Amino acid sequence: MRSTIQERPTTSALRFMCPGCERAHEVNIRLKNGASGPLWAWNGSLKLPTISPSILVTYNGPDAGVAGAPPSRCHSYLRDGMIQFLGDSTHSLSGKTAILPELKEEVA
């Protein structure tokens, strides 16, 4: 499976593995129980998902805080199961397009 739905009390989120960050990302596709917050449009496909608008994730990567390095950044579009990484991403796939990999569960 390339993506899955994570059900929570206030949201339904689409979860997928990012090959640039080597970790899963999630975006809200439905708000529940009067919740508010960001919401992405989704084409309904778990195999070849399309999400709109772009996805921006910031996190403390391996170099964050070292010699003043900022947090890592992943900025992408997900269209028909392909991830187009924008040039402001800080990982090695910046500016490239990759096939959405199989989703692997992360160990907590």
C-alpha positions as CSV (number, residue, x, y, z in Angstrom):
1,M,0.0,0.0,0.0
2,R,1.3,3.4,-0.9
3,S,-0.8,5.4,1.5
4,T,-3.4,4.8,4.2
5,I,-6.0,6.7,6.2
6,Q,-5.3,7.4,9.9
7,E,-8.5,8.0,11.8
8,R,-8.3,10.2,14.9
9,P,-11.0,11.8,17.1
10,T,-10.9,15.1,15.2
11,T,-9.4,14.3,11.8
12,S,-8.9,11.7,9.1
13,A,-5.4,12.0,7.7
14,L,-3.8,10.5,4.6
15,R,-0.4,9.0,5.6
16,F,2.4,8.2,3.1
17,M,6.1,7.5,3.1
18,C,8.4,10.3,1.9
19,P,11.5,9.0,0.2
20,G,13.3,12.4,0.7
21,C,12.9,12.5,4.5
22,E,12.8,8.7,4.9
23,R,9.8,9.1,7.2
24,A,6.0,9.2,7.0
25,H,4.1,12.4,6.4
26,E,0.4,13.0,7.0
27,V,-2.1,15.6,5.8
28,N,-5.7,16.1,7.0
29,I,-8.3,15.2,4.4
30,R,-11.4,15.5,6.7
31,L,-12.1,17.4,9.9
32,K,-14.5,15.8,12.4
33,N,-16.5,16.8,15.5
34,G,-16.3,20.5,14.9
35,A,-12.5,20.5,14.5
36,S,-10.7,23.3,12.7
37,G,-7.3,23.4,11.0
38,P,-5.6,22.9,7.6
39,L,-7.3,20.6,5.1
40,W,-6.1,19.1,1.8
41,A,-8.1,18.0,-1.2
42,W,-7.6,14.3,-2.0
43,N,-8.6,12.4,-5.1
44,G,-9.7,9.3,-3.1
45,S,-7.0,7.0,-4.3
46,L,-4.7,5.1,-1.8
47,K,-2.6,3.7,-4.6
48,L,-2.0,6.8,-6.7
49,P,-3.0,9.7,-4.4
50,T,-3.2,13.3,-5.5
51,I,-3.2,16.0,-2.8
52,S,-3.7,19.7,-3.1
53,P,-2.3,22.2,-2.2
54,S,1.4,21.5,-1.7
55,I,2.7,19.8,1.4
56,L,5.3,21.6,3.6
57,V,6.9,19.7,6.5
58,T,9.6,21.0,8.8
59,Y,11.4,18.9,11.3
60,N,14.7,18.7,13.2
61,G,16.9,16.8,10.7
62,P,20.4,15.5,11.4
63,D,22.1,18.9,11.0
64,A,19.5,21.1,12.7
65,G,21.1,23.3,15.3
66,V,24.7,22.3,14.2
67,A,26.6,25.5,13.5
68,G,23.4,27.4,13.3
69,A,21.8,25.1,10.7
70,P,18.0,25.5,10.4
71,P,15.4,22.7,10.7
72,S,15.1,20.4,7.8
73,R,12.4,21.3,5.2
74,C,10.4,19.1,2.8
75,H,8.2,20.9,0.3
76,S,6.4,18.8,-2.3
77,Y,3.4,18.2,-4.5
78,L,1.8,14.7,-4.5
79,R,0.2,14.0,-7.9
80,D,-1.0,10.6,-9.2
81,G,1.4,8.7,-6.9
82,M,4.4,10.8,-7.8
83,I,6.1,13.2,-5.4
84,Q,7.5,16.4,-6.9
85,F,10.0,17.9,-4.5
86,L,10.3,21.7,-4.7
87,G,13.7,23.4,-4.7
88,D,13.4,24.7,-1.2
89,S,13.5,21.2,0.3
90,T,16.7,20.5,2.2
91,H,17.1,16.8,1.5
92,S,18.9,15.1,-1.4
93,L,15.7,14.8,-3.6
94,S,15.2,18.6,-3.7
95,G,14.1,19.6,-7.2
96,K,13.5,15.9,-8.2
97,T,10.4,13.8,-8.7
98,A,10.1,10.3,-7.2
99,I,7.5,7.5,-7.2
100,L,5.6,7.2,-3.9
101,P,7.1,4.2,-2.2
102,E,5.3,1.5,-0.3
103,L,4.2,2.7,3.2
104,K,6.2,1.1,6.0
105,E,5.1,1.3,9.6
106,E,7.5,3.2,11.8
107,V,8.6,1.8,15.1
108,A,7.6,4.0,17.9
